[in-house]
Amino acid sequence: MAAGVLIEVDITDLTSALARLGGLDNVDTEPLMSDIGARLEFSTRERILSTKTAPDGTPWAPNLAGTSTLMQSGQHLLGSIAWTASATETEVGASWEFAHVHQNGAVINAKNAKFLSFVVGGRHVSKKSVTIPARPFVGISAEDEAKIDRLAIKFVEGKLGGGQ
């Protein structure tokens, strides 16, 4: 061939791999989903304990007390983080009754009195309402996505007999 492109594909190994792929639909994928759940639980805890950022990398707004963000109630929040997995899905979240307030933000208004009354930094404060900014801690970061990809590749390679 005088001019052009020549692509050569050797499918010797592909043939046996494809034969084994046919059986992947019967493989128990719950171990993979469990590994993914454990990874996401780890990264969720890491956000609360150290990085103080949302899954998209946005830093959380500092709290008014000047303490470590989400740590005043952190033991409740950390203690409620969990995951469940089945062969088809993984769920990760926090069951603490106020977790959604930190994840999504909230406005708290005085109901039974003219003002809300609380202490911030040793000072007594009264307000008609308080806005708690969203500080998303549950979610999938770019690093999580990369690790989930690696977990899935390793899982499939293991089922095909090609991974270490």
Residue frames relative to the residue before (quaternion, step in Angstrom):
aa qw qx qy qz dx dy dz
M 1.0000 0.0000 0.0000 0.0000 0.00 0.00 0.00
A 0.3699 -0.7720 0.4835 0.1828 3.57 -0.60 1.19
A 0.8033 -0.0055 0.0360 0.5945 3.62 0.81 -0.93
G 0.5138 0.6392 -0.4632 0.3360 3.57 -1.06 0.63
V 0.4619 -0.6396 0.5355 0.3012 3.50 -1.32 -0.29
L 0.1502 -0.7699 0.6161 0.0717 3.52 -1.00 0.86
I 0.0573 -0.7736 0.6310 0.0109 3.55 -0.76 1.06
E 0.0914 -0.7903 0.6054 0.0235 3.54 -0.79 1.04
V 0.0699 -0.7935 0.6045 0.0025 3.56 -0.80 1.03
D 0.1961 -0.7604 0.6115 0.0972 3.53 -0.80 1.05
I 0.1033 -0.8382 0.5349 0.0269 3.60 -0.46 1.17
T 0.2407 0.8005 -0.5181 0.1813 3.58 1.21 0.39
D 0.7421 0.3883 -0.2279 0.4966 3.61 0.76 -1.01
L 0.5976 0.5954 -0.3589 0.3994 3.57 1.11 -0.65
T 0.6183 0.5685 -0.3502 0.4146 3.57 0.98 -0.79
S 0.7053 0.4338 -0.2799 0.4858 3.60 0.84 -0.89
A 0.6172 0.5394 -0.3478 0.4551 3.59 1.09 -0.67
L 0.6578 0.5060 -0.3136 0.4615 3.58 0.94 -0.83
A 0.6093 0.5414 -0.3545 0.4583 3.57 1.04 -0.69
R 0.6863 0.4581 -0.2798 0.4907 3.59 1.00 -0.79
L 0.5838 0.5962 -0.3702 0.4083 3.62 1.10 -0.63
G 0.5773 0.6070 -0.3742 0.3977 3.57 1.05 -0.67
G 0.7093 0.4527 -0.2586 0.4745 3.58 1.12 -0.60
L 0.4760 0.6963 -0.4382 0.3108 3.60 1.22 -0.10
D 0.5920 0.5819 -0.3860 0.4024 3.61 1.11 -0.42
N 0.6948 0.4368 -0.2751 0.5008 3.61 1.22 -0.28
V 0.4699 0.6864 -0.4331 0.3471 3.60 1.29 0.05
D 0.4465 -0.6648 0.5296 0.2798 3.57 -1.07 0.78
T 0.1505 -0.8259 0.5407 0.0531 3.59 -0.41 1.21
E 0.3927 0.7348 -0.4789 0.2766 3.60 1.23 0.07
P 0.6188 0.5292 -0.3795 0.4394 3.68 0.92 -0.61
L 0.6336 0.5107 -0.3301 0.4784 3.61 1.01 -0.74
M 0.6733 0.4891 -0.3018 0.4652 3.58 0.85 -0.93
S 0.6246 0.5265 -0.3343 0.4700 3.60 1.09 -0.67
D 0.6350 0.5172 -0.3274 0.4713 3.58 1.00 -0.80
I 0.6404 0.5130 -0.3172 0.4755 3.57 1.02 -0.80
G 0.6434 0.5235 -0.3162 0.4605 3.60 0.95 -0.86
A 0.6591 0.5033 -0.3050 0.4683 3.58 0.94 -0.90
R 0.6340 0.5284 -0.3276 0.4600 3.60 1.01 -0.80
L 0.6990 0.4670 -0.2779 0.4647 3.58 0.86 -0.95
E 0.6004 0.5287 -0.3667 0.4749 3.60 1.07 -0.59
F 0.6367 0.5350 -0.3231 0.4517 3.58 0.93 -0.89
S 0.7139 0.4502 -0.2776 0.4590 3.60 0.76 -1.00
T 0.5992 0.5470 -0.3591 0.4613 3.61 1.12 -0.58
R 0.6634 0.4881 -0.2965 0.4834 3.58 0.94 -0.88
E 0.6301 0.5449 -0.3262 0.4468 3.58 1.01 -0.82
R 0.6202 0.5379 -0.3452 0.4548 3.60 1.02 -0.76
I 0.6952 0.4748 -0.2760 0.4638 3.58 0.89 -0.93
L 0.7402 0.4463 -0.2346 0.4449 3.57 0.86 -0.96
S 0.8682 0.1092 -0.0196 0.4836 3.60 0.85 -0.80
T 0.7574 0.4203 -0.2779 0.4154 3.64 0.59 -0.94
K 0.1577 -0.8291 0.5191 0.1354 3.60 1.14 -0.66
T 0.5596 0.5676 -0.4029 0.4498 3.55 0.99 0.91
A 0.5417 -0.5841 0.4952 0.3465 3.53 -1.29 0.46
P 0.6804 -0.4820 0.3415 0.4337 3.60 -1.19 0.28
D 0.6806 0.4726 -0.3009 0.4720 3.62 1.09 -0.55
G 0.6115 -0.5930 0.3270 0.4092 3.60 1.32 0.12
T 0.4840 0.6657 -0.4358 0.3643 3.59 1.27 -0.09
P 0.4240 -0.7004 0.5046 0.2740 3.63 -0.78 0.96
W 0.4793 -0.6579 0.4979 0.2992 3.57 -1.07 0.72
A 0.5420 -0.5681 0.5008 0.3642 3.53 -1.24 0.50
P 0.4697 -0.6652 0.4864 0.3167 3.61 -0.92 0.80
N 0.4633 -0.6654 0.4903 0.3195 3.57 -1.13 0.45
L 0.6401 -0.5725 0.3681 0.3564 3.57 -1.23 0.51
A 0.6356 0.5519 -0.3319 0.4257 3.57 1.14 -0.58
G 0.4334 -0.7180 0.4500 0.3069 3.57 1.22 -0.31
T 0.5311 0.6032 -0.4194 0.4221 3.59 1.24 0.30
S 0.7088 -0.4269 0.3270 0.4565 3.56 -1.30 0.08
T 0.4900 -0.7070 0.4317 0.2715 3.57 -0.66 1.18
L 0.8472 0.1028 -0.1709 0.4924 3.52 -1.02 1.08
M 0.5716 0.6159 -0.3925 0.3740 3.60 1.16 0.27
Q 0.5105 0.6145 -0.4488 0.4005 3.60 1.16 -0.25
S 0.7609 0.2307 -0.1357 0.5911 3.54 1.05 -0.80
G 0.3160 0.8237 -0.4333 0.1841 3.54 1.34 0.15
Q 0.6381 0.5317 -0.3531 0.4306 3.58 0.98 -0.72
H 0.6227 0.5076 -0.3387 0.4898 3.58 1.07 -0.69
L 0.6818 0.4949 -0.2822 0.4589 3.55 0.88 -1.00
L 0.6789 0.4883 -0.2959 0.4615 3.60 0.80 -0.97
G 0.6732 0.5166 -0.2909 0.4419 3.55 0.98 -0.85
S 0.7092 0.4588 -0.2625 0.4665 3.57 1.18 -0.44
I 0.5125 0.6385 -0.4313 0.3790 3.62 1.24 -0.08
A 0.1628 0.7792 -0.5849 0.1555 3.55 -0.83 1.03
W 0.2066 -0.7506 0.6102 0.1468 3.52 -1.33 0.18
T 0.1241 -0.7351 0.6575 0.1091 3.50 -1.33 0.42
A 0.0863 -0.8000 0.5928 0.0339 3.54 -1.14 0.58
S 0.0817 -0.7324 0.6723 0.0705 3.48 -1.30 0.57
A 0.7198 -0.4142 0.3031 0.4674 3.58 -1.21 -0.15
T 0.7795 0.3646 -0.1822 0.4757 3.61 1.12 -0.53
E 0.8286 0.0883 -0.0440 0.5511 3.62 1.13 -0.28
T 0.2169 -0.7180 0.6443 0.1493 3.50 -1.41 0.34
E 0.0873 -0.7732 0.6260 0.0524 3.55 -1.00 0.82
V 0.0484 -0.7743 0.6310 -0.0078 3.55 -0.98 0.93
G 0.2539 0.7752 -0.5514 0.1748 3.58 -0.89 0.84
A 0.4101 -0.6616 0.5626 0.2787 3.51 -1.36 -0.28
S 0.2900 -0.8017 0.5051 0.1341 3.57 -0.76 1.05
W 0.4233 0.6995 -0.4821 0.3148 3.62 1.21 -0.11
E 0.5780 -0.6607 0.3627 0.3128 3.57 -0.87 0.97
F 0.7482 0.3566 -0.2251 0.5122 3.63 1.13 -0.43
A 0.3380 0.7659 -0.4903 0.2425 3.61 1.25 0.17
H 0.6465 0.5421 -0.3241 0.4280 3.59 0.96 -0.84
V 0.5887 0.5717 -0.3698 0.4356 3.60 1.12 -0.62
H 0.6978 0.4521 -0.2738 0.4834 3.58 0.94 -0.86
Q 0.6434 0.5320 -0.3190 0.4486 3.59 1.02 -0.78
N 0.8265 0.2656 -0.0881 0.4885 3.58 0.80 -1.07
G 0.4500 -0.6494 0.4769 0.3851 3.58 1.20 -0.46
A 0.0128 -0.8019 0.5972 -0.0094 3.58 -1.22 0.33
V 0.2590 -0.6964 0.6368 0.2061 3.51 -1.36 0.32
I 0.1436 -0.7779 0.6094 0.0547 3.55 -0.81 1.08
N 0.1268 -0.8025 0.5823 0.0275 3.56 -0.73 1.14
A 0.5347 -0.5882 0.4918 0.3554 3.55 -1.19 0.59
K 0.1703 -0.8083 0.5583 0.0772 3.61 -0.87 0.95
N 0.8208 0.2459 -0.0976 0.5063 3.55 0.68 -1.12
A 0.7343 0.2594 -0.1935 0.5967 3.56 1.30 0.15
K 0.6549 -0.5189 0.3724 0.4040 3.55 -1.29 0.24
F 0.8071 0.1346 -0.0231 0.5744 3.57 1.09 -0.81
L 0.4252 -0.5901 0.6060 0.3220 3.46 -1.40 0.33
S 0.1156 -0.7943 0.5942 0.0519 3.57 -0.98 0.75
F 0.1832 0.7772 -0.5779 0.1686 3.56 -0.79 1.06
V 0.4274 -0.6819 0.5356 0.2558 3.55 -1.33 0.23
V 0.0061 -0.7743 0.6323 -0.0252 3.55 -0.94 1.01
G 0.8487 -0.0218 -0.0132 0.5282 3.56 -0.69 1.09
G 0.7125 -0.4564 0.2497 0.4709 3.58 1.06 0.73
R 0.6479 0.4897 -0.3179 0.4892 3.60 1.29 -0.06
H 0.4117 -0.6845 0.5482 0.2478 3.53 -1.08 0.80
V 0.0629 -0.8128 0.5788 -0.0188 3.59 -0.78 1.07
S 0.0979 -0.7676 0.6304 0.0621 3.57 -1.12 0.72
K 0.0653 0.7875 -0.6056 0.0941 3.57 -0.88 1.02
K 0.5145 -0.6239 0.4886 0.3276 3.57 -1.21 0.54
S 0.7886 -0.0442 0.0322 0.6125 3.55 1.14 -0.65
V 0.1975 -0.7519 0.6194 0.1099 3.52 -1.29 0.46
T 0.2117 -0.7579 0.6036 0.1281 3.55 -0.97 0.88
I 0.1701 -0.7523 0.6312 0.0817 3.54 -0.80 1.08
P 0.3502 -0.7614 0.4985 0.2218 3.60 -0.53 1.11
A 0.5530 -0.5808 0.4737 0.3639 3.55 -1.20 0.54
R 0.0038 -0.7552 0.6553 -0.0163 3.53 -1.06 0.88
P 0.1513 -0.8366 0.5197 0.0847 3.58 0.39 1.22
F 0.0623 -0.8060 0.5886 0.0081 3.56 -0.80 1.01
V 0.6823 0.4044 -0.2782 0.5418 3.61 1.20 -0.39
G 0.4718 0.6475 -0.5027 0.3246 3.56 -0.90 0.93
I 0.4755 -0.6569 0.5087 0.2893 3.53 -1.31 0.02
S 0.2480 -0.7733 0.5719 0.1159 3.55 -0.65 1.17
A 0.6775 -0.4527 0.3730 0.4439 3.56 -1.31 0.10
E 0.6330 0.5169 -0.3260 0.4753 3.59 1.04 -0.75
D 0.6254 0.5270 -0.3334 0.4691 3.60 1.01 -0.78
E 0.6382 0.5359 -0.3268 0.4457 3.57 0.92 -0.92
A 0.6647 0.5014 -0.3014 0.4647 3.58 0.92 -0.92
K 0.6776 0.4816 -0.2981 0.4692 3.59 0.94 -0.84
I 0.6195 0.5208 -0.3414 0.4780 3.59 1.06 -0.69
D 0.6160 0.5335 -0.3428 0.4673 3.60 0.99 -0.78
R 0.6778 0.4873 -0.2974 0.4634 3.59 0.88 -0.94
L 0.6260 0.5302 -0.3361 0.4626 3.60 1.01 -0.76
A 0.6748 0.4953 -0.2957 0.4602 3.58 0.91 -0.91
I 0.6469 0.5085 -0.3219 0.4683 3.60 0.96 -0.84
K 0.6566 0.5069 -0.3090 0.4653 3.58 0.91 -0.91
F 0.6353 0.5358 -0.3229 0.4528 3.59 1.00 -0.81
V 0.6895 0.4667 -0.2810 0.4773 3.58 0.82 -1.00
E 0.6323 0.5234 -0.3359 0.4620 3.60 0.95 -0.83
G 0.6421 0.5268 -0.3219 0.4545 3.56 0.99 -0.81
K 0.6718 0.4845 -0.2925 0.4778 3.57 1.00 -0.79
L 0.6999 0.4386 -0.2644 0.4979 3.57 1.15 -0.60
G 0.4948 -0.6852 0.4119 0.3407 3.56 1.30 -0.12
G 0.6106 0.5941 -0.3442 0.3946 3.61 1.21 0.23
G 0.6800 0.5087 -0.3046 0.4313 3.62 1.16 -0.24
Q 0.3350 -0.7162 0.5737 0.2136 3.51 -1.26 0.42
